[in-house]
């Protein structure tokens, strides 16, 4: 799995893994491989969400560094 997947690509890969594990009788070795792939996809999603959260937080900081609560439409 590539580490430079977009959030949407990583989420799609994770959804495919979950579907495969839930919907089929998967041999143990294949299930472990799918599980590892799912963990990697989940980590990529979490990393991407963390980057977005930091961006939003940065955008919502005031000039003195204090956080301001604003609607996204007002920011």
Steps between C-alpha positions, in 0.01 A plus 500: 500500500626844406548750784403793279135402455240769538260477794226381266721229348612375842142502629386308192774242553397466865136452401599227252697319771210517745260375233731211409546398863129525583355342190714197430654195655858617469790267576700603806810613309290713263305644794825601668624663180171687463509603865852643461389686188200636690718622787726680253201658326352610833834655600515694173145627556583604855814679383308687229229603746768621741650722230159648423431556869831688535413715199159584639651576841759725341235682301296557814781638718492869573798735455613434859478124453171461686243269349181660379182300463345584166267334254688374197286726283611804703872410502 
